[in-house]
Amino acid sequence: MILLDANVLVASLDRRAAGHRASRAVVTAARGRRLSAILVPQVLLEASAVLTDGRRAAAPLTPDVAWNEISTLAEAIPVVYPQRQALEEFTHIMERRGPRAQAIFDAFLVAQMRAAGIGTICTYNISDFTGYEGINPEAPDVLLARFGLTP
């Protein structure tokens, strides 16, 4: 099972984004069940935030258009909701690593992954997830190659 990160969703929807082609291929494979992938609500919210932010999106979308795009993905790719165990995992991460500021969001993604038994995250932010035991961050092109899929 593979968690798709928000940056992959954003790049799959934005034709001008670096990595659009590989991200689109990953999302298409996930939608077609050729890739066993999931989403979590946090990723959906983060993607919507980026898609509607003029500082982070070349052509920002209106909130309703962005959410429509995100909802369409959430209908096609399973969404796993956090369970209590994710908060317990997050507490352990906070005690061991003490992430600060924006890093807590990635730490909570890791906690959700551990609670759900997910070992791989497809992301462009490899370094944000490196060093977490049991978590394997892979860029979209690497993931596509590993599964024999083409962009």
N, C-alpha and C positions, 0 to 999 in steps of 0.2 A: 504494500500500500504506500502511496506517495501523496504527500501534502503539496498542493500547488500554492506558492507564495503570491502575495498581492502583486509584486512587480511582474510576474509572469502573466497574470490576468491582464494587467494594464498594457503590457507590451503586445499581448495578443489582440487587443482591441484598438490600439493606436498604430495605424500603418506607418507613421513617421518614427516610431520608437525604435531604438537600437534593439535588435533581437526580435523584431516583430515576426519574422518568418518562422524561426525556431519556436517561439512562444505560441504562435498560432497552431503549429503542428502538434505541440504538446497538448494544448487545449482541445483541439480537434480529436486527437487520439483518446483523450480522457472522455470526451462526450460520446465517442463511438465505442467505448469500453474496450479499446485495444490497449489501453494503459489504465491500470488500476489506481485511480487517483481520487482524492477527496478534497473538500474545501471545509473550512471552519468559518463561523460567522465573523470572527475578527478579520480574516483575510478579505471577506466580502466588503466589510466596512472600510478597511484600509484602501482597497482598490477604488471604491467609490470616492473616498476623500482625495486621492491623487487625480482621478479623472475629472473632478470638478474644481481643481485648484489651478488657477492661472499661473502660479509660480512653478508648478511641477508638471503641467501638461501643456504641450505646444498649442493644442486646440482644445481647451477645456470644454467639457460637456455641461449642460444644465443638470441639476440634481435629478430631475425625473428621467431624463434620457440615460444618464449614467446608471441609475438604479435599475432601469429597464434592462440594460445590457447585462448588469451583474445578476439580476434575477433570472434572466434567460440561462446564464451559466449555472446558477444554483439549481435550476430545474433539471438540467442535463447531467450534472456531476453531483454525486452524493455529498451532502453536507452533514458533518459530524458535529454534534453540539457538545460543549464542554461538560464534564461531569465533576463531581466533588473531588475526585482523585486528582484532577488537573490543578486544583488549588493546593492540594497537599504537595504535588510535584513542584509547583511554583515556590512553595515555602522552602523546600529542600534546595532549590536552585538559588534562591535569595540568600540562604544561609551559607552555601558553598561559594558562590560566585559574586554575590552582591552587585548585580547589574544596576546601572544608574540611568536616569533620564530616559531617552527613547529606547535604550537597550532592554528595558523591562518588557516591551511588547514582543520582541523576539524570544525572550526568555519564557514568556507565557505561551508562545507558539510551541516551543520545545516541551513545556509542561503538558500541553494538550496532546502533543504527539506521543509522548511517553504514556500518558493515561489511556490513549486509544491504541497503543501498540504499533505506532507508525514509526518507521526508522529512517525514511528518506523525505527530504524536502526539496522540491524543484524551485530554485531561486537563482537570482543573479547576485545576491548578497552572500556569497559563499563564506566570507570571513565572519559574518555575523553569527553563523551556526557552527563554525569550526571549534572543536574542543569540547563540545557537549557529548558526553559519553552516550553511545547508542544512536547518535543522530548523524546521518550522512547527507550533507548538502550537495546537490548536483545542479549544474547549469542546464538549461533546456537542451542545448546541443549535445552535451555529454549524455544526458538521459535518453535522447532520441537514438544516439549511436548504440547505447547499451541495449536498447530494445529493438534495434534493427528498423527503426522508423525513419522516414525521410522528411525533411522540412519542405 
